[in-house]
């Protein structure tokens, strides 16, 4: 059974840091696209950062480039999102997702399209709140 369990959210001041964790189960860590997505009550879920399990290639939405870093630990079936220099506009619920049989060239599509996929089941997410 596929399951994604997010943790690590919290409340921080503007400029602070948080590290989100996602435990991935039900997948073999091979040919996977893995990613973090976020949603506020006023907007659709958007892709934040994605990584390919085999190559480590990563892509980021422009608004977080240079501040966020996605990583993985295959031995632990974990995906992480290190978030530095947080801003109030980063406030959202953060979710992780995975797609199997995903090629590296599909990483950008995974970043852009996954958030609004109406058929994808999402976990509970983890809340990040950044105060000014």
N, C-alpha and C positions, 0 to 999 in steps of 0.2 A: 504494500500500500504506500502510495506516494504521500509524503508529509513534509511540510516545511514549517519549522518552528522558529519564530523570530524572538530576539531578546536584546537587551542592552539600551533601550531607549531611556529617556529621562528629560529633566528640565535643566537647562544651562543658560548662562548669560551670553549675550552677543560676544562672539570671538572665542567661545569655548569649544571643547572637543567632546566627542562621544565615539564609542566603537560599538557598532551593531554586529550581532552574531546571528547566523541562521544555521540550524541543524537540518540537514537534508537526509531523508530516508526514502527508500523505495527506488533509488536510482543507483546504478553503477557509475562511478565518477569517470566516465569515458564518453567522448563525443557529446558533452553537455554544454549548453549555454546556460549560464547562471547569472542572476541579476537581482538588483534592488530597484524597487519602484516605490513611489510615494503618492499619497492622496490627501487633499484637504477637503473640507465640506463644500468648498466653493469651486472645486476644479475636478477634472477627470484625473484618474490615476496616470502618472507619467513615469517613464523610465528615467532612472538616475545613473546607474552604472551597471555594466554587464561584463562578464569574463567568460572565456572559453576554457573548459576544463583541461583540454589537451595541450594547448599552446600558451595559455596565460594571457593571450591577447585581451585587451580591455578597451572599452569605449565608455565615454561619459557624456551626459547632457552638458551643454555649454555652461550652464549656470553653476556647475559644481567643479568644473575643471580646475586643477591646481589646488583644490581644497579637500576633495574626497578621494579615497583610494580603496578600490575593491581588491580583495585577495581571497585565496582559498587554501584549505588544508585538506588534501585528499585523504590522508590517513585517518582524519577525524570526521570526514564528510561534512565539513563546515565551510561556510562562506561568510566573509566579514566585510564590513564597510567602515573604514576609519574616516571620521568626519571632523575636520579641523576648520578653524576660523568660521564657525557656524554663524549664520545670520538669521534674523527673525523670519525671513521668507523661506527658510528651510523647515519651519514648523510644519509638521505633517505626521500622518501615520505611515510608517515604512513597512513594506512587505518584500519578501524574497520570492523568487520563482525560478523554475528550471524547465528546460526543454531538452528532451533527449533526441538522439540522432540529429543533432544540430551541428552544422558545419561552421567553420570560422567565418566564411563569407556571409553567413546568415546572422551574424552577431548584430549588425546595425538594425536589421529588421526586428530582431528580438528586442532591442532597446526601444524602438519607436512604437511597435505594434502591440506588444504584450500587455501593456497596461490597460488597454481598452478592449481586450479580447473578452467577449461576453460569455464564453464557454469555459474560461479558466477558473477553477476554484481557488479562492484565496484564503490564507490563514488569518489569524487574528491581527497580525501586524504588531508593531511596537511604536509607541507614541514618542515623538521627539518634539520638544517645545523649547524655543529659543526666545528669550526675553531681551528687550532692548534696554 
